[in-house]
Amino acid sequence: MVRKALLVTEVRSNQTDHSEVSVALILRAAAFAAERHRDQRRKGSAAAPYINHPLALANLLAECGVEDPTVLAAALLHDTVEDTETTPEELVQTFGSEVAAIVVEVTDDKSLPKAERKRMQIEHAAHLSDQAKLVKLADNICNLRDLSQSPPDWPLERKREYFDWAKAVVEQLRGTNARLEAMFTAAYARRP
């Protein structure tokens, strides 16, 4: 009986340590993303601080039951390599190879023309890791919501093309998370 009590105490202790490490990782990722995106604004009419976007992704994932701190940290960092001076190596050093790998999976190669990058996202979406698929789904949901709620000054046709492109990407991610997929369908229903 004493041995069982010690084992339970040890398991609880390890869970607490794991939880504290998880919270620390997520908070470090949020602070890092806020620092890297500090001078950026979203394209929408509200020109919201850019950090609102990765925070929305992480929040959406958490609301849908995603508890993996690696995925939540990657969601917070998902645009740092693509849109700031952050390197994948820096993410490996700061957050570990697992987080960095997810971020790299969802990062566009900015050396390619935009149309090619968009085509490659559709083509590669089905081959992403499960964790990267979650981030990609949340990113597309948040982008469509932002386009609906605070649209940039784009012509109607460009907005429609963006919605349709996002749908083509998400079609390759089906089977990843039913709640996120339903949220995407609802966001897509607001297509202009």
Secondary structure per residue as TSV (DSSP state, phi and psi in degrees):
chain	resnum	aa	ss	phi	psi
A	1	M	-	360.0	-43.0
A	2	V	H	-63.3	-41.8
A	3	R	H	-61.2	-42.3
A	4	K	H	-63.1	-42.5
A	5	A	H	-63.1	-40.3
A	6	L	H	-64.7	-41.1
A	7	L	H	-63.2	-44.4
A	8	V	H	-62.2	-42.9
A	9	T	H	-62.0	-41.8
A	10	E	H	-64.7	-43.1
A	11	V	H	-61.9	-46.3
A	12	R	H	-62.1	-39.9
A	13	S	H	-61.6	-44.9
A	14	N	H	-65.2	-37.2
A	15	Q	H	-64.8	-41.7
A	16	T	H	-63.9	-45.5
A	17	D	H	-60.7	-43.7
A	18	H	H	-61.9	-42.8
A	19	S	H	-63.6	-42.4
A	20	E	H	-65.5	-40.2
A	21	V	H	-63.4	-41.4
A	22	S	H	-62.5	-47.0
A	23	V	H	-62.6	-42.5
A	24	A	H	-61.7	-43.0
A	25	L	H	-60.6	-46.9
A	26	I	H	-64.7	-43.3
A	27	L	H	-67.0	-38.7
A	28	R	H	-63.1	-40.2
A	29	A	H	-65.3	-41.8
A	30	A	H	-63.3	-44.4
A	31	A	H	-64.9	-41.8
A	32	F	H	-61.8	-48.7
A	33	A	H	-62.1	-41.7
A	34	A	H	-61.4	-41.6
A	35	E	H	-65.9	-46.2
A	36	R	H	-69.0	-32.0
A	37	H	T	-98.2	9.9
A	38	R	T	-54.8	-33.0
A	39	D	T	-100.9	8.9
A	40	Q	-	-101.7	149.5
A	41	R	B	-126.0	155.3
A	42	R	-	-73.1	158.5
A	43	K	S	-75.3	-15.3
A	44	G	S	-64.6	170.0
A	45	S	T	-60.9	-26.9
A	46	A	T	-79.9	-15.4
A	47	A	-	46.8	49.0
A	48	A	-	-63.8	152.1
A	49	P	B	-55.8	137.0
A	50	Y	T	-59.0	-33.6
A	51	I	T	-58.5	-24.5
A	52	N	H	-58.2	-32.3
A	53	H	H	-67.4	-55.5
A	54	P	H	-64.1	-31.8
A	55	L	H	-64.1	-39.3
A	56	A	H	-63.8	-39.6
A	57	L	H	-60.8	-51.2
A	58	A	H	-61.9	-41.0
A	59	N	H	-64.2	-44.8
A	60	L	H	-60.1	-45.5
A	61	L	H	-60.7	-43.8
A	62	A	H	-63.6	-41.1
A	63	E	H	-61.9	-28.4
A	64	C	T	-92.0	13.6
A	65	G	T	89.0	6.2
A	66	V	-	-78.4	116.5
A	67	E	-	-112.6	-3.9
A	68	D	-	-67.1	113.4
A	69	P	H	-62.5	-26.9
A	70	T	H	-65.5	-43.5
A	71	V	H	-67.4	-43.9
A	72	L	H	-64.5	-41.1
A	73	A	H	-64.5	-43.6
A	74	A	H	-62.4	-37.1
A	75	A	H	-61.7	-41.0
A	76	L	H	-66.7	-31.2
A	77	L	H	-99.8	2.0
A	78	H	T	-59.0	-26.2
A	79	D	T	-105.1	3.7
A	80	T	H	-67.0	-40.6
A	81	V	H	-73.2	-39.9
A	82	E	H	-71.3	-38.3
A	83	D	H	-116.8	3.1
A	84	T	S	-136.0	-174.3
A	85	E	S	-84.3	7.4
A	86	T	-	-65.9	140.4
A	87	T	-	-108.5	155.7
A	88	P	H	-57.7	-37.1
A	89	E	H	-62.5	-38.2
A	90	E	H	-64.7	-40.0
A	91	L	H	-65.2	-39.2
A	92	V	H	-60.8	-46.7
A	93	Q	H	-65.0	-37.7
A	94	T	H	-88.5	-36.3
A	95	F	H	-123.6	-6.3
A	96	G	-	96.7	163.3
A	97	S	H	-69.8	-30.4
A	98	E	H	-65.5	-49.5
A	99	V	H	-62.4	-47.4
A	100	A	H	-59.6	-40.6
A	101	A	H	-62.5	-40.5
A	102	I	H	-64.3	-45.5
A	103	V	H	-59.9	-45.1
A	104	V	H	-62.5	-38.5
A	105	E	H	-59.6	-34.3
A	106	V	T	-99.5	9.6
A	107	T	-	-94.2	129.9
A	108	D	-	-75.0	150.4
A	109	D	-	-87.6	101.4
A	110	K	T	-68.9	-8.1
A	111	S	T	-77.0	-13.8
A	112	L	S	-91.2	154.2
A	113	P	-	-62.0	151.3
A	114	K	H	-55.2	-44.9
A	115	A	H	-61.2	-38.1
A	116	E	H	-68.9	-41.2
A	117	R	H	-60.1	-43.8
A	118	K	H	-63.9	-43.1
A	119	R	H	-62.0	-42.9
A	120	M	H	-66.7	-33.7
A	121	Q	H	-61.7	-42.8
A	122	I	H	-63.9	-46.9
A	123	E	H	-63.8	-38.1
A	124	H	H	-92.6	-12.5
A	125	A	H	-55.0	-43.5
A	126	A	T	-66.7	-18.1
A	127	H	T	-100.4	3.5
A	128	L	S	-70.1	158.6
A	129	S	-	-65.6	161.3
A	130	D	H	-58.1	-39.1
A	131	Q	H	-66.0	-43.5
A	132	A	H	-66.0	-34.6
A	133	K	H	-61.5	-39.8
A	134	L	H	-61.7	-45.2
A	135	V	H	-63.6	-43.7
A	136	K	H	-63.0	-42.4
A	137	L	H	-60.5	-49.5
A	138	A	H	-61.8	-39.1
A	139	D	H	-61.6	-45.5
A	140	N	H	-67.2	-38.1
A	141	I	H	-61.6	-50.2
A	142	C	H	-64.0	-38.3
A	143	N	H	-64.5	-43.3
A	144	L	H	-66.6	-40.1
A	145	R	H	-60.9	-44.3
A	146	D	H	-63.7	-40.9
A	147	L	H	-62.2	-34.3
A	148	S	H	-77.1	-41.8
A	149	Q	H	-86.1	-32.3
A	150	S	S	-142.8	71.0
A	151	P	-	-66.3	139.7
A	152	P	-	-69.9	169.0
A	153	D	S	-81.0	66.6
A	154	W	-	-107.0	151.0
A	155	P	-	-62.6	152.9
A	156	L	H	-53.2	-42.1
A	157	E	H	-62.1	-39.6
A	158	R	H	-65.3	-39.7
A	159	K	H	-62.6	-44.3
A	160	R	H	-63.6	-42.4
A	161	E	H	-61.6	-38.8
A	162	Y	H	-64.3	-45.8
A	163	F	H	-58.2	-45.4
A	164	D	H	-67.4	-38.6
A	165	W	H	-63.2	-45.4
A	166	A	H	-59.2	-40.6
A	167	K	H	-62.5	-40.9
A	168	A	H	-63.2	-37.5
A	169	V	H	-65.7	-49.9
A	170	V	H	-65.8	-30.7
A	171	E	H	-57.9	-29.9
A	172	Q	T	-79.6	-10.4
A	173	L	T	-105.0	-0.6
A	174	R	T	-56.4	142.5
A	175	G	T	93.9	3.6
A	176	T	S	-86.0	-50.7
A	177	N	-	-157.6	111.2
A	178	A	H	-59.6	-40.5
A	179	R	H	-64.9	-44.8
A	180	L	H	-64.3	-40.6
A	181	E	H	-63.8	-38.8
A	182	A	H	-66.0	-38.6
A	183	M	H	-65.7	-37.2
A	184	F	H	-64.4	-44.5
A	185	T	H	-57.8	-42.0
A	186	A	H	-65.3	-40.9
A	187	A	H	-67.4	-39.1
A	188	Y	H	-65.9	-30.8
A	189	A	T	-61.9	-16.1
A	190	R	T	-91.9	16.1
A	191	R	-	-55.0	130.9
A	192	P	-	-68.2	360.0
